[in-house]
Amino acid sequence: MARSQPPSQPSSLGNSGVLRLEVQIRAPDIRPFLGGNVLPGVWSFSAVAPGPHVAVVALVHGNEIGGAVVLDRWLRAGLRPARGRLSLVFANLDAYGRFDPADPTASRFIDEDLNRLWDEETLDGGRRSCELRRARVLRPFFDSVDVLLDLHSMLWPSDPLMLVGQSRRAAGLALSLGVPSLVVADEGHESGRRLIDYTRFSAPGSQRSAILVEAGSHWEETTVATMEATGAALLQTTGVVEAGNAILRPAPPGRAAPRLAEVTRTIVARSRGFAFVQPYRGGDVVARRNTLIALDGDAEVRSPHDGCLMVMPSLRTMPGQTAVRLARFVGPGPQAR
């Protein structure tokens, strides 16, 4: 299992546009928590007072260690619910066990992406992999969860944001938290369904909600702080943990008002020659419709409307992978129902 490592410098883009991968935070030693108390890597605590079952999930990708930092601290500090049930989940234990700060992208997964497996056909099918085995172990547990927060970080430079899929209920919840201030409703990935897209959370009329925070760049202290602030806001908003709990570290005051953006087009790379015309950062807005933003081989990719928000552009993309989502800001956002 990954042990604490000395921090180095934050990741950045060099003059050539090549990403320098540098780890600034320590990978926590979670060996004391591997056994869990309900499943391996899963800790769950119930209060006497009734309330929802809220789960906070880290390490769906084994190299996104910021979430593990948050859960490790909460567990060591003895965080417990005031009402309902609180669960803290270390998801891809095998991939995290291979995390190496000298090669920090290599441990994203072992066989396949754990965050592309959450449809019933895949879960019930005959295919086998390390990640599918873990998903099938976790699935009955996730079936008991009312509200789920999935902690993620990003390889390429971007402002923090919340992803809510197509669930209006999840969008309303994310907007109520206010951290991060940007909430994005999207349709996920061609390559498979994310945990937040799992039917138990995303089905029309479901009373359950799942949201995913992309808290900032991998391996940076500010990303960990955003994850923790988002988690604190969720636990207090749902009432599972009382406001003012000394263990939780809320976001500092003065945050921007929350805004909702809806994805209007998802750009999937079709060739090995996909390239943006400039090194866009997530959160950039292309002012004018029909602006050239990328070339996919010989095909042009242009902004479909004015005020086109760039959501998590990947500056190095393989065929079949999501290169960027293009979105439009909307009004105050849908209300939970």
C-alpha positions as CSV (number, residue, x, y, z in Angstrom):
1,M,0.0,0.0,0.0
2,A,1.2,3.5,-0.8
3,R,3.2,5.2,2.0
4,S,3.9,8.8,2.8
5,Q,6.2,10.4,0.2
6,P,8.0,13.7,0.5
7,P,6.3,16.5,-1.5
8,S,8.0,18.1,-4.4
9,Q,6.7,21.0,-6.6
10,P,3.3,21.4,-8.2
11,S,2.5,20.2,-11.7
12,S,2.7,22.8,-14.4
13,L,2.9,23.3,-18.2
14,G,6.4,23.9,-19.5
15,N,7.3,26.3,-22.3
16,S,6.8,23.6,-24.9
17,G,3.3,22.8,-23.6
18,V,4.4,19.5,-22.2
19,L,2.9,18.7,-18.7
20,R,5.5,18.3,-16.0
21,L,4.2,15.8,-13.4
22,E,5.4,16.8,-10.0
23,V,3.8,15.6,-6.7
24,Q,3.3,18.2,-4.0
25,I,1.3,16.2,-1.5
26,R,2.0,13.1,0.5
27,A,0.3,9.8,-0.3
28,P,-1.2,8.8,3.1
29,D,-0.5,5.4,4.6
30,I,-4.0,3.9,4.7
31,R,-2.9,0.5,5.8
32,P,-4.8,0.9,9.1
33,F,-8.0,1.3,7.1
34,L,-7.7,-1.4,4.5
35,G,-9.9,-3.9,6.4
36,G,-12.8,-1.5,6.7
37,N,-15.7,-2.3,9.0
38,V,-18.3,-3.3,6.4
39,L,-16.1,-4.2,3.4
40,P,-12.4,-3.9,2.6
41,G,-11.6,-0.2,2.4
42,V,-15.1,0.8,3.5
43,W,-15.9,2.4,6.8
44,S,-19.4,3.1,7.9
45,F,-20.8,4.7,11.0
46,S,-24.4,5.1,12.1
47,A,-25.9,7.7,14.5
48,V,-28.9,7.1,16.8
49,A,-30.8,9.9,15.3
50,P,-32.4,9.1,11.8
51,G,-31.1,10.6,8.7
52,P,-29.7,9.9,5.2
53,H,-26.9,7.5,4.3
54,V,-24.1,9.8,2.9
55,A,-21.0,8.3,1.4
56,V,-17.8,10.1,0.4
57,V,-15.7,8.1,-2.0
58,A,-11.9,8.5,-2.8
59,L,-9.5,6.7,-5.0
60,V,-11.9,5.6,-7.8
61,H,-8.7,6.4,-9.7
62,G,-5.7,5.2,-7.8
63,N,-3.4,8.1,-8.6
64,E,-5.9,10.8,-7.5
65,I,-4.6,10.7,-3.9
66,G,-6.1,14.0,-2.7
67,G,-9.3,12.3,-1.7
68,A,-7.3,9.7,0.3
69,V,-5.7,12.5,2.2
70,V,-9.1,13.8,3.2
71,L,-10.6,10.5,4.3
72,D,-7.4,9.5,6.1
73,R,-7.6,12.7,8.1
74,W,-11.3,12.3,8.9
75,L,-10.8,8.7,10.0
76,R,-7.8,9.5,12.2
77,A,-9.7,12.4,13.8
78,G,-12.7,10.2,14.6
79,L,-15.4,11.9,12.4
80,R,-18.8,10.5,13.3
81,P,-22.3,11.4,12.2
82,A,-24.8,13.3,14.3
83,R,-27.7,11.7,12.4
84,G,-28.1,9.1,9.7
85,R,-25.1,7.1,8.4
86,L,-21.7,8.3,7.2
87,S,-19.6,6.1,5.0
88,L,-16.0,6.7,3.9
89,V,-14.8,4.6,0.9
90,F,-11.4,3.9,-0.5
91,A,-12.4,2.5,-3.9
92,N,-9.5,1.2,-6.0
93,L,-7.2,-0.2,-3.3
94,D,-5.1,-2.2,-5.8
95,A,-4.3,0.8,-8.0
96,Y,-3.5,3.0,-5.0
97,G,-1.1,0.3,-3.8
98,R,1.0,0.9,-6.9
99,F,1.1,4.7,-6.6
100,D,4.6,6.0,-7.2
101,P,5.4,9.7,-7.1
102,A,8.1,9.2,-9.6
103,D,5.5,8.0,-12.2
104,P,2.3,9.3,-10.8
105,T,0.0,8.7,-13.7
106,A,0.7,5.0,-14.0
107,S,-1.6,3.9,-11.1
108,R,-4.9,5.4,-12.4
109,F,-6.1,1.8,-12.7
110,I,-4.9,-1.8,-13.0
111,D,-6.9,-3.3,-15.9
112,E,-9.5,-0.7,-16.8
113,D,-11.1,2.5,-15.6
114,L,-13.2,1.9,-12.5
115,N,-15.2,5.0,-13.4
116,R,-16.5,3.5,-16.7
117,L,-18.2,0.4,-15.4
118,W,-21.4,1.5,-13.7
119,D,-24.1,0.1,-16.1
120,E,-26.0,-3.1,-15.3
121,E,-25.0,-4.9,-18.4
122,T,-21.3,-4.5,-17.6
123,L,-21.7,-5.3,-13.9
124,D,-23.9,-8.4,-14.5
125,G,-21.9,-9.6,-17.5
126,G,-19.1,-12.2,-17.8
127,R,-16.1,-9.9,-18.4
128,R,-13.4,-10.0,-15.7
129,S,-10.9,-7.5,-14.5
130,C,-9.4,-6.2,-11.3
131,E,-11.7,-3.1,-11.4
132,L,-14.8,-5.1,-12.3
133,R,-14.2,-7.4,-9.4
134,R,-14.0,-4.4,-7.1
135,A,-17.1,-2.7,-8.6
136,R,-19.1,-5.9,-8.0
137,V,-18.0,-6.0,-4.4
138,L,-18.9,-2.3,-3.9
139,R,-22.2,-2.4,-5.8
140,P,-24.5,-3.8,-3.0
141,F,-23.0,-1.2,-0.6
142,F,-23.7,1.7,-3.0
143,D,-27.2,0.4,-3.5
144,S,-27.8,1.5,0.2
145,V,-26.5,5.0,-0.2
146,D,-28.8,8.0,-0.4
147,V,-26.3,10.7,-1.3
148,L,-22.8,10.1,-2.7
149,L,-19.9,12.5,-3.3
150,D,-17.1,11.2,-5.5
151,L,-13.7,13.0,-5.0
152,H,-11.6,13.5,-8.1
153,S,-8.8,15.7,-9.4
154,M,-7.5,16.6,-12.8
155,L,-4.4,16.1,-14.9
156,W,-4.7,19.2,-17.1
157,P,-5.1,22.8,-15.7
158,S,-8.7,23.7,-14.9
159,D,-10.8,25.6,-12.4
160,P,-12.5,23.3,-9.9
161,L,-16.0,22.1,-10.8
162,M,-18.8,19.7,-9.9
163,L,-20.2,17.2,-12.4
164,V,-23.8,16.1,-11.9
165,G,-24.7,14.0,-15.0
166,Q,-28.3,14.5,-16.1
167,S,-29.9,14.4,-12.7
168,R,-31.8,17.6,-11.8
169,R,-31.9,16.5,-8.2
170,A,-28.1,16.2,-8.2
171,A,-27.7,19.6,-9.9
172,G,-29.9,21.2,-7.2
173,L,-27.8,19.6,-4.5
174,A,-24.5,20.7,-6.0
175,L,-25.7,24.3,-6.4
176,S,-26.8,24.4,-2.8
177,L,-23.3,23.5,-1.6
178,G,-21.7,26.4,-3.4
179,V,-18.2,24.8,-3.5
180,P,-16.9,24.6,-6.2
181,S,-19.0,27.4,-7.6
182,L,-19.2,25.9,-11.1
183,V,-21.7,23.0,-11.6
184,V,-21.8,21.2,-14.9
185,A,-24.6,19.0,-16.2
186,D,-23.3,16.5,-18.8
187,E,-24.0,13.2,-20.4
188,G,-20.8,11.4,-19.3
189,H,-18.5,9.4,-21.6
190,E,-18.9,7.2,-24.6
191,S,-16.5,4.7,-23.1
192,G,-18.7,3.8,-20.1
193,R,-20.9,5.0,-17.2
194,R,-19.4,6.7,-14.2
195,L,-20.4,5.9,-10.6
196,I,-22.6,9.1,-10.5
197,D,-24.4,7.7,-13.6
198,Y,-25.2,4.4,-11.9
199,T,-29.0,3.8,-12.2
200,R,-29.6,3.8,-8.5
201,F,-28.6,7.5,-8.5
202,S,-29.5,8.7,-11.9
203,A,-32.9,7.1,-12.8
204,P,-35.7,9.5,-13.4
205,G,-37.6,10.0,-10.2
206,S,-34.9,8.6,-8.0
207,Q,-34.7,10.1,-4.5
208,R,-31.0,9.5,-4.4
209,S,-28.2,11.8,-5.6
210,A,-24.6,11.4,-6.7
211,I,-22.2,14.2,-7.5
212,L,-18.6,14.3,-8.6
213,V,-16.1,17.0,-7.7
214,E,-13.1,17.7,-9.9
215,A,-11.3,19.7,-7.3
216,G,-8.3,20.9,-9.2
217,S,-4.9,19.6,-10.3
218,H,-3.6,16.3,-9.1
219,W,-1.2,16.3,-6.2
220,E,-1.7,19.9,-5.0
221,E,-2.6,21.2,-1.5
222,T,-5.3,23.5,-2.9
223,T,-7.0,20.5,-4.5
224,V,-7.1,18.7,-1.1
225,A,-8.6,21.8,0.5
226,T,-11.3,22.1,-2.2
227,M,-12.2,18.4,-1.7
228,E,-12.4,18.8,2.0
229,A,-14.5,22.0,1.7
230,T,-16.9,20.3,-0.7
231,G,-17.2,17.3,1.7
232,A,-17.8,19.5,4.7
233,A,-20.5,21.4,2.9
234,L,-22.2,18.2,1.8
235,L,-22.1,16.6,5.3
236,Q,-23.5,19.8,6.9
237,T,-26.1,20.4,4.2
238,T,-27.5,16.9,4.6
239,G,-27.4,17.2,8.4
240,V,-25.3,14.1,8.8
241,V,-22.6,16.2,10.6
242,E,-23.6,19.2,12.6
243,A,-22.6,22.7,11.4
244,G,-19.5,23.9,13.3
245,N,-18.0,20.4,13.7
246,A,-14.4,21.1,14.6
247,I,-13.0,18.3,12.5
248,L,-14.4,19.7,9.2
249,R,-12.5,22.4,7.4
250,P,-15.0,24.5,5.4
251,A,-14.2,26.7,2.4
252,P,-13.1,30.3,3.2
253,P,-15.6,33.1,2.8
254,G,-15.9,35.2,-0.3
255,R,-16.6,32.4,-2.8
256,A,-18.3,33.2,-6.1
257,A,-22.0,32.6,-6.5
258,P,-22.7,29.1,-7.8
259,R,-23.5,28.8,-11.5
260,L,-24.9,25.9,-13.6
261,A,-23.6,25.1,-17.1
262,E,-25.1,22.5,-19.4
263,V,-23.0,20.6,-21.8
264,T,-24.1,21.2,-25.4
265,R,-21.5,19.0,-27.2
266,T,-19.0,16.4,-26.1
267,I,-15.9,16.2,-28.3
268,V,-14.4,12.8,-28.6
269,A,-11.1,12.4,-30.4
270,R,-11.4,10.3,-33.6
271,S,-7.8,10.5,-34.7
272,R,-4.3,10.4,-33.2
273,G,-3.9,13.9,-34.6
274,F,-6.4,15.6,-32.4
275,A,-5.0,18.9,-31.2
276,F,-6.3,22.2,-29.8
277,V,-5.3,25.3,-31.6
278,Q,-4.1,26.7,-28.3
279,P,-3.5,25.3,-24.7
280,Y,-7.0,25.9,-23.3
281,R,-7.5,25.8,-19.6
282,G,-10.7,24.4,-18.1
283,G,-13.0,27.3,-17.3
284,D,-11.9,29.3,-20.4
285,V,-14.9,30.8,-22.3
286,V,-14.7,31.1,-26.1
287,A,-16.7,34.3,-26.8
288,R,-17.9,33.8,-30.3
289,R,-19.8,31.0,-32.1
290,N,-17.9,29.2,-34.9
291,T,-14.5,29.9,-33.5
292,L,-11.9,27.2,-34.4
293,I,-10.8,25.4,-31.2
294,A,-9.3,22.2,-32.4
295,L,-8.3,20.0,-35.4
296,D,-9.1,16.3,-35.3
297,G,-7.0,15.1,-38.2
298,D,-8.4,17.0,-41.1
299,A,-11.7,17.8,-39.4
300,E,-12.3,21.2,-37.7
301,V,-13.9,21.5,-34.3
302,R,-15.6,24.9,-33.8
303,S,-17.5,26.4,-30.9
304,P,-21.2,25.7,-31.4
305,H,-22.5,28.9,-29.7
306,D,-21.4,32.2,-28.2
307,G,-20.1,32.0,-24.6
308,C,-18.8,28.5,-25.0
309,L,-17.4,27.2,-21.8
310,M,-14.4,24.8,-22.1
311,V,-15.0,21.9,-19.6
312,M,-11.8,19.9,-18.7
313,P,-10.0,20.1,-22.0
314,S,-7.5,17.2,-22.3
315,L,-4.4,18.5,-24.2
316,R,-3.2,15.1,-25.1
317,T,-6.0,12.7,-26.2
318,M,-6.1,9.2,-27.7
319,P,-8.9,8.1,-30.2
320,G,-12.1,7.3,-28.4
321,Q,-11.3,9.5,-25.4
322,T,-13.2,12.6,-24.4
323,A,-11.2,15.6,-25.5
324,V,-13.4,18.4,-24.1
325,R,-17.0,19.1,-23.2
326,L,-18.5,22.4,-24.6
327,A,-21.1,24.0,-22.4
328,R,-23.4,27.0,-22.0
329,F,-24.2,28.8,-18.8
330,V,-27.9,28.7,-17.9
331,G,-30.0,30.4,-15.2
332,P,-30.0,29.6,-11.5
333,G,-30.3,25.9,-12.2
334,P,-32.9,23.2,-11.6
335,Q,-34.3,22.6,-8.2
336,A,-34.1,19.3,-6.4
337,R,-37.3,17.3,-6.6
